[in-house]
Amino acid sequence: MATKYLLSEDRLPTSWYNVVADIVGAGLPGPPPPLHPGTLQPLGPADLAPLFPMALIMQEVSAEPSIEIPEEVREIYKLWRPTPLMRARRWEKALGTPAKIYYKYEGVSPAGSHKPNTSVPQAYYNKMEGITKLTTETGAGQWGSSLAMATCMFGMELLIYMVKVSYYQKPYRRSMMHIWGGEVIPSPSDTTEAGRAILAADPDTTGSLGIAISEAVEVAAKNDDTHYSLGSVLNHVLLHQTVIGQEALAQIEASGDYPDIVIGCAGGGSNFAGLAFPFIGQNLKAGKKTRIIAVEPAACPTLTKGVYAYDFGDTAKLTPLVKMHTLGHDFIPAGIHAGGLRYHGMSPLVSHAKELNLIEAEAYMQNDCFKAAITFAQSEGIIPAPESSHALASVVNAAEQCKQSGDAKTIVFNLSGHGHFDMAAYDNYLSGNLEDYAYPEEKIKASMANLPKF
Ligand SMILES: *Cc1c(COP(=O)(O)O)cnc(C)c1O
């Protein structure tokens, strides 16, 4: 039997948690600033004003320990929050491990992942500052659909550049975006200068998140009534996601346990940080010793093999330079990789935490991830998103170590979403058609030559 730990609606966190305050409070250095791509000087709030509302820009640079969640945002969070923390007893048994495994389940949101935790406040703050239209990019469609739900709730327009290969392979997420009123364009497109330049060079390109970001940013920069919205990577996005970890902390304490290990999958780093940062806070100020593990695909090994350097967030080099673990802004993910998490960079805050040894990182091959996801689905019922399956592969590894040592560790992991729109990937796994692929060192080296020079 699975045990479910619920919080009442009134236990919904009233503020977001800012890990920067605890990092600095512990005497550690704060994160390096983003730089202006032209002047190479630290970015000022005015530099970001064409793209983001001032409230989000101030959150981006905030050193406050916490930031209050607006009442209007809390009201919408209540549609699916607090999310359950579940004890995976049947999976523990199937794995034959003495470990206690808990998962925080973010797939109960209307869009099916953790992403509405930030799409709702982002739409809200833009609306408050008189913006009527947002642009964004989406890969598999998780972020596009989450933001479409939010702009729909606030009566705003949304233009979504969807990576071309996903546009054709994932028609159902496209339908969700349409239901919530979003306009979806396959990227690269001929609607932007960035898109036209890429198409001229390579008409058959399958697209990438880096290219789609360039298109969305370009449209927002050129239109006064339009802002841009990003679903991961940035500090304010990670901040909004900390409702996950704050709830999990209260829930696991209510269960009478405390995690020895906290695990999350990491693409841009937002669901991982959302769960992990409040636990890092406990390590920094309450003497806890929880191991915190970020898990990524071997096909996009940003934290485990990337270089920690200033790089662009997009392919056309329109974004500020941020210091992060990167595979290079010209990274194109392998077509054979089905497991999500394909961004070339990593959140600067997660990268900084890695540099400070506050977190560890692991990478897994996609077949190991799907294998773990299937044993989970067969024992707990829930079919995990391919992204989330990376966290599961790491949990299986930790549970196996507990089995060998006889050590009954407590593990908490983030089940960031369900996989109901990813059946093609599961079918490929089940029919033995998924190839394992590790991103080659030579490609990383080649891309490093294109990093911005100082
Ligand atoms: C988008 C997504 C991710 C990856 O994004 P992060 O910012 O790294 O969290 C992970 N899981 C699911 C279900 C997603 O939709």
The ligand as an ORCA input file, in Angstrom:
! r2SCAN-3c Opt
* xyz 0 1
  C      10.296     20.439    -18.703
  C      10.342     19.255    -17.840
  C      11.522     18.876    -17.186
  C      12.836     19.590    -17.386
  O      12.880     20.915    -16.973
  P      13.641     21.367    -15.664
  O      13.653     22.836    -15.733
  O      15.004     20.762    -15.670
  O      12.819     20.865    -14.530
  C      11.489     17.773    -16.354
  N      10.368     17.067    -16.180
  C       9.211     17.392    -16.805
  C       7.998     16.544    -16.573
  C       9.163     18.496    -17.653
  O       8.031     18.825    -18.258
*
